[in-house]
């Protein structure tokens, strides 16, 4: 009986004890050997799931294993707590996963302290293994390389990024022509790509999202539907009925659609420009609550700060204007990482983003 109980309760948790992923293993699996430099970016810590050389030193939670020396980890963790500026870590990227080349202890400490993002110099390795997912991924990488647009357009069919690239090329040519640009005075291609994204892609993507067409196309993204509709409307010129009112909003030519969107009032496309909000739970150094409240209150985006009892010390409500180039989560995450986490004496944060909200008007005071 004792032997059975020892086997039952003395068994190690292999899932927790096992190490993080190895970059070399995934690189071999994906045949990812072509590389490109992406520069310094703020990377979500939950996307960092492995290491290049020290994957056996950390468990799956990226915590240093008990049999590994911890003095360096403690020094790094203390530096984070004291808000000492540390250099960016170095990461290798394969698709949506990141592996640490330099900065394993910084990642471990940041995760331990509840950080959400960390600055990193990134080298991406493009997968070449002949799978449908990898082919689409490489097409997206080529599209982003040429346009330098934000990575928000997610397609699920081969060849669709080339169709979007053709739209960007046409829009670039249109801007050159309508602005009477001379041969020696070119309009920057990247500026034209950004203009296409802001004035053509995003308005139509919002219309499609508001029409809830995705309910009829399970497994397809909003970007898939944009590509399908724009291709048939502007290239094929075929009649389609996409839903109540949506076909009336889409002229037969891309540039006509852009002009129409420019003249619409904000209320006709309410999701294009409005405020987004989030709640930030904040832990601070003991005795520094009121000082941190004052510092946070000075930030333009912070609308309310409350001192509370519980695991966290403060609750702050932030509001920011939607950026058409980024998702709400990206905007909020960047603000928390770049501003809130940099406030002196803030030691930990947790961000809550509402899925939906209901508000009442302010209570009127009796005279």
Secondary structure, DSSP 8 states (H G I E B T S, - for coil): -HHHHHHHHS---HHHHSB-EEHHHHHHHHTEEEEEEEEEEEEEGGGEEEESS-GGGBBTT--B-TTS--HHHHHHHHHHHTT-----EEEEEETTEEEEEE-HHHHHHHHHTT--EEEEEEEEEEE-SS-HHHHHHHHHHHHHHHH---TT----STTHHHHHHHHHHHHHHHHHHHTT--TTS---HHHHHHHHIIIIIHHHHHHHHHHTGGGGSTT--HHHHHHHHHIIIIII------STTTGGG--SSHHHHHHHHHHS-GGGGTTTS-EEEEEEEEEE-TT-HHHHHHHHHTSTTEEEEEE-SSSSSEEEEEEEE--TTS-HHHHHHHHIIIIITTSTTEEEEEEE--SS-----------
